[in-house]
Amino acid sequence: MQEFISNVASGIGLNDILDIAVVAFIFYKLLDFIRENRAGQLAKGLLIVILAAGLSNLLNLYALSWLIRSTLAVGVIALVVIFQPELRRALESLGRSKFFKGSLSKEDKSKAQEITREFVEALLSMSDTKTGALIVIERQTALTDICETGTEIDSKVTAQLIGNIFYEGAPLHDGAVIVRGDRLHSAGCVLPLTSNQNLPKELGTRHRAGIGITEVSDAISLIVSEETGIISMARDGKLTRYMDGKDVEKVLLDCYFGNDTDDIISKAKSAFDKIGGSKDAPK
C-alpha cells in the first residue's frame, strides 16, 4: 500500500495539483450558486432526469431514452433563459477585480469621509422623521440604464439636498437616488424589483426595489422605512436591517476605500439579517 501511494504521489506534478484545484474551485462555486439561487430544486429535478436516462438505456427503453435526450437538448436553452439574471450577475462578478484598485490620496480620503458624513447625517435625519428614502451607490457595474429612468441632477452630496429630494410631496421622492462616485447623479429612478419570492409580504415596494438592484449589479442600496424610520441596507440580494449610524458609516467608507466589510455586515444586527424576524412594514 505504501508503495502504491508513493507511486501515485510521484506521478502527480504541479500542473496536476493546479488542475485539481481549479476544478474543485469551479465545483465549489457551482454548488454555492445552486444553494443561493433558485437552482436548488431544479438541480434535484435534473439529477432525477439523468438517472432516468441511465435506467432507460440500461433497460433498453428506446422511446423513453429518445424523449429524455430530446428534453435535455432543449433544457440547456431553457436554463439559460430562466437563469439569465443569475448568469449575468455571475459573469459580471468575474469581470470585477479589486487587484488593480489604486490607493486614494489624502485629498480623496478627506473627500470620501466628508461625503460619508453627509450621507449618515441625511439617513439619520430621515430616520428620525420617518421619511422614506432609497439611495443606490453605484460601484463597478454601471447603472446608466437605471439613471435614464429618472432625472439627472449631477450635484454635490449634501444632507440637505438628499432630505429635500425625499421630502414627501417632492416631485422625485418616490424614486431612487443613484450615487456615482462623489456626485448625486440621478433622482426619481425606477429600479427592478427583486425576483425573490420568499420575502415577507410586509416588505413594501421600496425595499423590494432596493434588493432588486443588488441582484443584477454590485451596487449597494440604503433604505429608510417611512413607516418605522428603520435604516436597512441591501447588498448582493440580501437585506440587513436595523442599521445605526456607525454601521452605515463603515459600509460607505468601504465603497470609497475598498476595505472588506463582509464581517461588518454580518455583525450589523445579525439577529435581523434574516428578514422574517421583523414587523417593519415599509412603503
N, C-alpha and C positions, 0 to 999 in steps of 0.2 A: 504493500500500500504506500509506504514511504517513497519507494522508487517510482511508483506511478505518479504520485503528487509532484515529485521532483522533476519528472519528465514533462509534466503539464506546465509547471511553473517555468521551466527553462525555455519552453516554446512560446511563452507569452512575452511579447515585446511592448515597447512604449506605444506603438500605433494601436495594438490590440486594447490596451488599457484606455487609451483615448477614445477608441471606437465604442467600447462598452460604456464609458462614462457619458458620451453624447447620447447614445440610445437610451440609457437609463434616465437621463435628464428629460428627453423627449417624452418618454412614457410617464414620468412624474408630472410634467406639465399637462399632458393629455388627461390624466386622471384628475388633476386639480381643476382643469377646465370642466370636466364632466360633473365634478362634485359641486362647483359653484354656479353652474348654469342649469338650463332646462334639459341637459343631455342625459341626466341620470336614468330616468325611466326609458328614454329612447335607447340607451346603451343596453339595458336589460332586454328590450324587445329585439334589438339587433342580434344579441347573443342567442336568443331563442331561435331566430330565423336561421342563423349559421348552424346551430345544432340540428335543426330540422333538415337543412340542406345535406348535412353529413349523413343523417339517417336515411334520407331518401335515396342517396347514392348507394348506401350500404344494402338497402332492401330492394334496389332496382325499381324504385317508383319513378319511372321516367317522366310522366306528366307532371307530378309534383316537383321533381327536380328542375324541369324546364321552367315552371311557374316561379319558383324561388329565384332562379338565376335571372329571369327577366325582371322580377321585382327589385332585386339588388342593384341591377344596372340602372333602373330609373331612380332607385332610392338614393344613390350618390348625388344626383342632381337635386333631389328634394331636400337633402341635408344641407346643401349649400344655400338653397333658398331660405329654408327655415331658420338656419343659424347665421344668416348674413350679418346681423348686428354683432354677434359674439365673435365671428371670424374677423370682421373688420377691426374690432377692438383689439383682438389678439395680434393681428398684423401690425397695427399702429404701435402697440407696445414694443414690438420688435424693433421698430424704427426709431423709438425714443431711447436715447442714451445719455447718461449723466457723466460718462467718462471724459467728455471734452468740454464740460461746463467750466467756463473761466471764473476766476475769483473776482469778487467785487472790490472796487476801490473804496477808500474811506468815504468819499462823497456819495457813492452809490449806497453804501451801507447806511449812512445817515439818512438818505432819502427814503430807503426802504423802511427804516424804523419810524420815520415821520408818517409815511403812508399807513403803516400798521396802526399807529396811534389814532389816526383819523378814522380808520375802519372800526376799531374797537370802540371808540367814543360813539360813533354812529350806531353800532349794533346795540350797545348797552342803553343808549338813549331810546331807541325804538323798542327795545325790550321793556323798558320802564313804562312807556306809553302804549304798549301793545299795538304797535304799528307794524303791519305785515310787510315783510321785505324778502327779496330773493336776489342775492348777489352771486354772480358766477365769475370766478377768476380763471381766465384763460391761461393755459400753460403751453405745452409743446404742440398740442393738437389745435390747429387754427379753427376758430368758430365764426369765420366770415359769413357763412350762410345763415347762421343764427343772428348775427348782428344786422343783417339785411332785413330781418323781420321787424326790427324796431327803428328807433330814431337815433341817428348819430349825434353825439354831444361832444365827444373828444375834449374833455375838460379835466382839470386838476382834481385829484381826490381830496375832498373835504367832507367833514362830518355834516356840515350844514347843507351842502348840496345833496348828499345822499338822503338826508332827512326830508328835504323838500321834494325829491323825486318820489319817495314812497308815502308822502303825506296823503291821507285819504281824501280823494276828490281831485288830486293832481292828475293831469292827462296820462302820465306814464306810470302811475303807481301800481297797476295790475300786472305789468310785465316784469321781466328780469333785467337787471343791470349787468352788462358784460364789462369786465375789467381786463384791459390789455396792457400789460406792462405796468407803468405808473400812471395810467390815464383811465378815467371812466369813458369807455369807448362808445357804448350804445345803451339806450334805456328803452323800456317798453318792449323788450324782445320776447318772442314766443319760443318756448322750449319743448322738446319732445317729452311726452310723459313716459314714466317707467313702464317696462314690459313685465315687471314682476307682479304676478297675480296673487302672491301670498302676503301682501302688505295688509295691515289692518284697514278696515273700511273707514275708520275715523280719520285717516290721513287725507288731507284735502289736496286740491289741485296744485297748490304752491309747493308742497313737499314732494308730491309725485313728479312734478316738473324738475325740481331740484335734484332728485335722484336720477331722473331720466337722462339728463345731460351728462351725468358722470358715467352712465352706462355706455355711451357712444364716444366718449372722449376722456382725456386725463384731467379735465377741469375739476375744480373744487367749488361746491355750492355752499353758501352760507344763507340760512333761512331763519327768519323771525316769525313766530306764530302770532297772528293778530288776535287769537282767542286767549292765549295764556302769556304771550311775551317770551316763550321759551326759545332759546337760540339753538339751532341744530346745524350740523354740517353733513353734507353728502360727499362721498369720495369713493370711486371705484364701485358705484352702485350700492353702497352701504351707507346707512344713516346713523349718525351719532347725535344723540340729543342731550339736553340739559348741559350745555357748554357754558362756561363762565368766561370772563374777560381774559384770564391767563391762558385758557385753552385756545381761544381764538387767536390770541397774540402769537402763540407758538406755531400754530398752523400757518398763519400768514407769513411769519418770518421764514418758514420753511420754503414757501413759494419763491421768495426772493434770494435766500441764501443757499437753498438746495440741500438743507440738512434733512436727515431721515427722521420723520415724526411718526412712524408707524407705532412706536412704543407710546408716544403721546396720545395718539388716537385711542389705543387700546385701554389706556389708563383714564381717558376722559369719560368719566361716568360709565364705566364698563357695565354696571348693572342695567343700564338703559340702552346698551348697544344693540340688544335685540328689541326690535321696535314694538313688539307686542306688550311690553311692560308698562306702557303709559296711557293715560287717559287724555292726552293732548289731542284736540280736535281742531287743527288749523284750517284756515280757508284754503 
